[in-house]
Amino acid sequence: MKMNYYNIKKLIKGYRVCPDLKNKTLIAVPQKKLYSRYGFIPVQIVYGGKKMNITRNTPLLHQQQFRDRFNRGTFYTLFYYEWNPNKVQMELNL
């Protein structure tokens, strides 16, 4: 199965997104990286040399829609997941 790759620039503190997520470190992934016209596509997130896979089983913590900042009359959606790279995921990628 095809897998998308996405390099993130920074981590997000949970309280900035939602008060209920204040003790978590999050990553934001655009909808276009996770979904195509064929459905869900797994994504490998890379940050600071660490990797994390997002699959259908990864719990979605929050989703938020924003107006396009270039005034094109469109919206974009970000999906927020907890940043949790672990050794098991890293070993699967080798």
Backbone bond lengths (Angstrom), bond angles and torsions (degrees), N, CA, C in turn:
res aa  C-N    CA-C-N  psi(-1)  N-CA   C-N-CA  omega(-1)  CA-C   N-CA-C  phi
1 M - - - 1.450 - - 1.524 109.00 -
2 K 1.304 115.71 142.94 1.459 121.87 179.27 1.526 110.69 -67.49
3 M 1.342 116.30 144.96 1.464 120.82 176.88 1.523 108.60 -130.93
4 N 1.324 116.30 132.13 1.459 121.42 174.33 1.526 109.40 -83.31
5 Y 1.320 116.19 154.82 1.461 122.25 175.50 1.518 107.83 -120.53
6 Y 1.333 115.74 140.54 1.453 120.06 -177.48 1.524 108.85 -142.55
7 N 1.326 116.68 119.98 1.464 122.46 176.36 1.520 108.56 -93.79
8 I 1.337 115.97 125.00 1.461 118.47 178.55 1.523 109.52 -99.80
9 K 1.310 116.00 152.62 1.461 121.59 -177.10 1.518 112.63 -93.03
10 K 1.345 116.76 -31.50 1.461 119.07 -179.72 1.517 110.50 -153.98
11 L 1.312 114.30 158.44 1.460 121.65 175.03 1.524 108.75 -91.00
12 I 1.316 116.95 156.83 1.461 122.31 -177.01 1.519 109.08 -117.16
13 K 1.318 116.07 132.17 1.463 119.84 174.98 1.522 108.19 -75.75
14 G 1.319 115.65 135.93 1.457 121.58 -172.58 1.513 115.10 -58.63
15 Y 1.339 117.98 -33.92 1.463 119.69 -177.41 1.522 112.17 -64.53
16 R 1.334 118.35 -21.49 1.458 121.28 179.00 1.530 112.22 -72.33
17 V 1.325 115.67 -23.91 1.463 120.85 -178.02 1.521 111.30 -94.57
18 C 1.332 115.82 -48.16 1.461 120.89 -175.78 1.532 107.89 -157.02
19 P 1.324 118.99 135.37 1.471 120.79 -179.28 1.532 113.74 -57.30
20 D 1.332 117.18 -29.16 1.469 120.17 -179.96 1.525 112.86 -69.29
21 L 1.325 117.61 -17.17 1.468 121.92 -176.27 1.521 112.04 -104.66
22 K 1.327 117.72 24.64 1.465 121.25 -170.24 1.520 114.53 -64.16
23 N 1.320 120.17 -24.26 1.465 121.54 -177.75 1.523 112.78 -101.19
24 K 1.322 117.65 16.97 1.458 120.90 -177.27 1.522 110.68 -118.19
25 T 1.315 115.42 154.00 1.452 122.11 172.64 1.521 107.02 -106.08
26 L 1.328 116.16 126.65 1.459 121.33 -171.44 1.515 112.65 -115.69
27 I 1.336 113.86 161.03 1.456 121.58 168.29 1.521 106.86 -124.59
28 A 1.319 115.97 148.24 1.466 121.26 178.76 1.520 108.41 -111.87
29 V 1.320 115.54 128.18 1.461 121.07 -179.35 1.528 108.25 -121.44
30 P 1.340 117.34 127.36 1.468 119.38 178.61 1.528 111.80 -66.24
31 Q 1.302 115.42 149.53 1.457 121.24 -179.48 1.529 111.71 -58.40
32 K 1.322 117.65 -36.47 1.466 119.99 -176.87 1.527 112.57 -67.64
33 K 1.343 118.01 -18.03 1.462 120.49 175.24 1.522 111.90 -81.94
34 L 1.329 117.50 -25.90 1.463 121.51 -175.96 1.525 113.77 -96.49
35 Y 1.320 117.12 -27.18 1.459 119.72 -174.84 1.520 110.59 -128.70
36 S 1.315 115.05 139.82 1.457 121.38 171.13 1.519 107.15 -122.34
37 R 1.294 117.12 -173.61 1.468 118.43 179.02 1.519 111.96 -68.62
38 Y 1.338 116.52 -12.19 1.463 121.48 178.71 1.520 112.86 -95.25
39 G 1.317 118.18 -4.26 1.460 121.41 179.16 1.518 112.33 117.84
40 F 1.318 115.54 -157.27 1.466 122.62 -175.50 1.525 110.77 -71.03
41 I 1.333 116.10 139.16 1.464 122.20 175.81 1.526 107.47 -124.16
42 P 1.339 119.34 126.60 1.468 120.65 176.51 1.529 110.97 -60.45
43 V 1.332 115.97 147.69 1.462 121.59 -177.50 1.517 109.62 -129.06
44 Q 1.322 116.06 138.12 1.460 120.46 172.16 1.526 107.24 -103.84
45 I 1.334 115.81 119.47 1.458 122.77 -179.20 1.523 108.25 -95.24
46 V 1.337 116.59 134.13 1.459 121.71 179.41 1.523 108.76 -121.82
47 Y 1.323 115.48 129.92 1.473 120.74 176.34 1.520 108.28 -149.48
48 G 1.310 116.93 120.83 1.458 122.07 175.88 1.520 113.89 57.52
49 G 1.311 117.76 37.17 1.453 121.05 179.09 1.521 114.41 82.10
50 K 1.317 117.66 -4.73 1.465 121.70 177.81 1.519 108.72 -102.89
51 K 1.331 115.19 148.96 1.455 120.46 -176.47 1.518 110.52 -125.08
52 M 1.326 114.48 149.26 1.466 121.34 177.14 1.522 107.90 -143.07
53 N 1.305 116.52 135.02 1.467 120.92 177.65 1.521 110.20 -98.16
54 I 1.321 115.43 135.91 1.461 121.00 174.05 1.517 106.82 -110.63
55 T 1.322 115.03 118.74 1.461 122.24 178.59 1.522 108.37 -121.52
56 R 1.304 116.26 -175.42 1.466 120.06 177.34 1.527 111.99 -61.58
57 N 1.336 116.90 -25.64 1.466 121.25 -176.80 1.528 113.54 -85.46
58 T 1.319 118.47 -8.51 1.461 121.63 179.87 1.531 108.69 -74.05
59 P 1.343 117.54 125.48 1.476 118.72 -176.50 1.540 112.21 -70.06
60 L 1.310 114.99 128.56 1.461 122.56 175.83 1.521 107.68 -82.77
61 L 1.337 117.55 123.47 1.463 120.75 -177.31 1.526 112.69 -90.28
62 H 1.324 116.33 -34.34 1.464 119.17 -176.51 1.524 108.26 -162.20
63 Q 1.314 115.45 154.41 1.458 120.32 174.24 1.513 107.23 -140.36
64 Q 1.333 115.96 140.01 1.458 119.50 -176.16 1.519 109.89 -142.66
65 Q 1.322 115.86 140.13 1.450 121.67 -179.75 1.527 109.30 -106.88
66 F 1.341 115.67 137.83 1.457 122.16 -178.13 1.520 109.68 -125.33
67 R 1.319 115.46 149.60 1.474 120.93 173.22 1.526 108.13 -75.70
68 D 1.306 116.35 142.64 1.461 122.07 177.98 1.527 110.05 -61.36
69 R 1.310 117.62 128.20 1.472 120.07 -174.71 1.526 113.48 -76.09
70 F 1.329 117.74 -8.32 1.460 120.79 178.87 1.533 111.96 -98.37
71 N 1.334 116.26 14.34 1.467 123.32 176.08 1.530 113.29 54.58
72 R 1.323 115.90 45.09 1.459 120.37 176.26 1.528 111.12 -93.23
73 G 1.316 116.55 4.34 1.453 120.22 178.33 1.520 113.76 74.80
74 T 1.307 117.29 21.02 1.465 120.53 -179.92 1.524 110.07 -119.63
75 F 1.303 115.69 171.43 1.458 122.52 178.11 1.516 108.95 -125.66
76 Y 1.318 116.45 157.56 1.455 120.41 171.54 1.519 107.83 -132.64
77 T 1.329 115.60 153.65 1.452 121.86 -175.66 1.518 110.00 -119.06
78 L 1.338 115.53 134.61 1.460 121.47 174.52 1.521 109.05 -110.92
79 F 1.322 115.29 137.42 1.456 122.44 175.27 1.515 107.73 -106.45
80 Y 1.323 117.36 130.88 1.456 122.19 -177.07 1.528 110.16 -106.68
81 Y 1.325 114.63 127.06 1.461 122.73 177.75 1.518 108.91 -124.70
82 E 1.328 116.96 154.83 1.460 120.62 176.64 1.519 109.21 -76.15
83 W 1.330 116.46 132.51 1.460 122.21 177.62 1.518 107.45 -75.53
84 N 1.320 115.22 111.54 1.450 120.48 -175.07 1.526 110.31 -146.76
85 P 1.347 118.11 65.99 1.461 118.29 176.60 1.526 108.48 -74.18
86 N 1.302 116.86 134.49 1.458 118.60 178.99 1.516 110.17 -133.42
87 K 1.315 116.24 170.75 1.457 121.15 -175.79 1.520 112.41 -64.02
88 V 1.319 117.59 -35.39 1.461 120.41 -179.16 1.528 110.05 -61.27
89 Q 1.328 116.62 -45.50 1.465 119.93 179.28 1.523 110.97 -65.34
90 M 1.329 116.52 -39.58 1.460 119.40 -178.77 1.530 111.09 -66.55
91 E 1.322 117.54 -36.54 1.452 121.45 179.13 1.519 111.19 -69.99
92 L 1.325 117.58 -34.02 1.460 120.44 177.90 1.524 111.52 -65.55
93 N 1.323 117.12 -27.27 1.460 121.46 -176.90 1.524 112.80 -82.63
94 L 1.320 118.07 -12.40 1.472 120.03 -178.12 1.486 113.29 -75.15
